[in-house]
């Protein structure tokens, strides 16, 4: 069914609920200060309630990594994961959840063990799926950031990605959209490398591959601020966090409308989405049947 285009639809992208960061950031101890996350629980609950009220329903809700703050092996990690699961269980059962692994979920330098643990808890660290003629790819961006402790896993993802892009070409899909935690870049394709983007040579190779494959957009998080730009027709969209804000943005979610020709998106604060829902302009796009 889902190989076929059946008209416009939308999905919700969230990023970085990161249970524990708000307290850790406030006390200035991002390694051990994450022993409280009541604030994040409330925000995640607000996000779920806002999504459940939307009409028509989104096709899915994707969380682009850093589900929790506690790194692998740290004290509060299991409790943070359990509390997030308890909140997410209340998502309308007709709205599938899609999880993307972030650096806090599998470690800055992941290992086979940290990735296995993530997969047991949240599902595969990379996979693809179809919705209404659109092909979606979920990637483990940590393997592009530092795969020094599991080079064979990076190689496996690379081989898999090439296979998936070959499938997409054969299937004549309407659009290809990618989800990953770490952005390729924040504003410009040739900006310097830092903690919040991918290293330049790695980035260039991925951007070129995505461009050649006709990928339209890459949605990510990690930055805890809204940002983005484009590279040869490939749009890079960086969404701020459901949880801790590191810039001037509000806790929020991104509404992404997929039409025949294009992908249109807008970031909403949780308050705005809860109280007003999606604006008329986007709803009108969804109503246009092809």
Residue pairs with C-beta under 8 A, 6 or more apart in sequence:
2 129
2 130
2 131
2 132
2 133
3 130
3 133
3 171
3 173
4 132
4 133
5 132
5 133
5 134
5 174
5 260
5 290
6 132
6 133
7 132
7 260
7 288
7 289
7 290
8 257
8 258
8 259
8 260
8 285
8 286
8 288
8 290
9 59
9 131
9 132
9 257
9 258
9 286
10 58
10 59
10 255
10 256
10 257
10 258
10 278
10 282
10 286
11 58
11 59
11 60
11 61
11 62
11 131
11 256
11 258
12 51
12 54
12 58
12 60
12 61
12 62
12 253
12 254
12 255
12 256
13 62
13 64
13 179
13 219
13 237
13 239
13 253
13 254
13 256
13 265
14 47
14 61
14 62
14 63
14 64
14 221
14 239
14 242
14 253
14 254
15 63
15 64
15 65
15 66
15 181
15 220
15 221
15 222
15 239
15 240
15 241
15 242
16 64
16 65
16 66
16 102
16 221
16 222
16 224
16 240
16 241
16 242
16 243
16 244
17 40
17 43
17 44
17 47
17 63
17 66
17 67
17 68
17 84
17 241
17 242
17 243
18 40
18 66
18 67
18 68
18 69
18 104
18 241
18 243
18 244
19 34
19 37
19 40
19 41
19 44
19 67
19 68
19 69
19 70
19 80
19 83
19 84
19 243
20 33
20 34
20 35
20 36
20 37
20 40
20 68
20 69
20 70
20 76
20 80
21 30
21 34
21 40
21 66
21 69
21 243
21 244
22 37
22 39
22 40
22 243
22 244
23 33
23 34
23 35
23 36
23 37
23 39
24 30
24 31
24 32
24 33
24 34
24 69
25 33
25 244
25 246
26 33
27 33
30 69
32 74
32 75
34 69
34 70
34 74
34 76
34 80
35 75
35 76
37 69
37 76
37 80
37 83
40 242
40 243
40 244
41 83
41 87
43 242
43 243
43 251
43 270
44 84
44 87
44 88
44 242
44 243
45 87
45 90
46 251
46 270
46 274
47 242
47 253
47 270
48 87
48 88
48 90
48 91
49 90
49 274
50 253
50 270
50 273
50 274
51 58
51 61
51 91
51 92
51 95
51 253
51 273
52 90
52 91
52 92
52 95
53 274
53 277
54 273
54 277
54 278
55 277
56 286
57 92
57 94
57 95
58 95
58 255
59 95
59 96
59 131
59 132
60 95
60 96
60 97
60 98
60 131
61 91
61 95
61 96
61 97
61 98
62 97
62 98
62 99
62 100
62 138
62 179
62 219
63 97
63 98
63 99
63 100
64 100
64 102
64 179
64 180
64 181
64 219
64 220
64 221
64 222
64 239
65 100
65 101
65 102
65 103
65 104
65 105
65 141
65 180
65 181
65 182
65 220
65 221
65 222
66 102
66 103
66 104
66 105
66 181
66 221
66 222
66 241
67 81
67 84
67 99
67 102
67 104
67 105
67 122
68 77
68 80
68 81
68 84
68 104
68 105
69 76
69 80
69 104
70 76
70 77
70 80
70 104
71 77
71 104
71 107
71 108
72 106
72 107
72 113
72 114
72 117
81 121
88 97
91 97
98 129
98 136
98 138
98 179
99 122
99 123
100 138
100 139
100 179
100 180
100 181
100 221
101 115
101 118
101 122
101 125
101 140
101 141
101 142
101 181
102 142
102 181
102 182
102 221
102 222
103 142
103 145
103 181
103 182
103 222
105 118
105 122
106 114
106 115
106 117
106 118
106 125
106 140
106 142
107 114
107 142
108 142
108 145
108 146
109 146
109 148
109 149
110 140
110 142
110 143
110 146
110 147
110 149
110 150
110 153
111 149
111 150
112 150
112 153
115 125
115 140
115 150
115 153
118 125
119 125
124 138
125 140
126 137
126 138
126 139
126 140
126 157
126 160
126 161
127 138
128 135
128 136
128 137
128 138
128 164
128 167
129 136
129 138
130 136
130 173
132 174
132 258
133 173
133 174
134 173
134 174
134 175
134 176
134 177
134 258
135 164
135 167
135 168
135 171
135 173
135 175
135 176
135 177
136 176
136 177
136 178
136 179
137 161
137 164
137 176
137 177
137 178
137 179
137 215
138 178
138 179
138 180
139 157
139 161
139 178
139 179
139 180
140 153
140 157
140 180
141 180
141 181
141 182
141 198
141 220
142 181
142 182
143 150
143 153
143 154
143 157
144 154
144 182
144 198
144 199
144 202
144 206
145 182
145 198
145 199
147 153
147 154
161 209
165 176
165 209
165 213
168 176
168 213
168 214
169 213
174 258
174 260
175 216
175 217
175 258
175 263
176 213
176 214
176 215
176 216
177 215
177 216
177 217
177 218
177 219
177 258
177 263
178 210
178 215
178 217
178 218
178 219
179 218
179 219
179 220
180 218
180 219
180 220
181 220
181 221
181 222
182 196
182 197
182 198
182 220
182 222
183 196
183 197
183 198
183 218
183 220
183 222
183 223
183 227
183 228
183 236
183 238
184 197
184 198
184 203
184 206
184 207
184 218
184 220
184 231
184 236
185 191
185 197
185 198
185 203
185 229
185 231
185 236
186 196
186 197
186 223
186 227
186 228
186 229
186 238
187 227
187 228
187 229
188 229
189 203
189 204
189 207
189 229
189 231
190 200
191 197
192 200
193 199
193 200
193 203
196 222
196 223
197 203
198 206
207 231
207 232
207 234
210 218
210 234
211 231
211 232
211 233
211 234
215 234
216 233
216 234
216 235
216 262
216 263
217 234
217 235
217 236
217 237
217 263
218 234
218 235
218 236
218 237
219 237
219 239
219 254
219 256
220 236
220 237
220 238
220 239
221 238
221 239
221 240
221 241
222 238
223 238
223 240
223 246
224 240
224 241
224 243
224 244
224 245
224 246
224 247
224 249
225 238
225 240
225 245
225 246
225 247
225 248
225 249
226 238
226 239
226 240
226 247
226 249
226 267
227 238
228 235
228 236
228 237
228 238
229 235
229 236
230 236
235 263
237 254
237 265
239 252
239 253
239 254
239 267
240 247
240 249
240 250
240 251
240 252
240 267
241 251
242 251
242 252
242 253
242 270
243 251
245 251
249 267
250 269
250 270
250 271
251 269
251 270
252 267
252 268
252 269
252 270
252 272
252 273
253 267
253 268
253 270
253 273
254 265
254 266
254 267
254 268
255 265
255 266
255 268
255 273
255 278
255 282
256 263
256 264
256 265
257 263
257 264
257 265
257 282
257 285
257 286
259 285
259 288
260 290
264 282
264 285
266 279
266 282
268 278
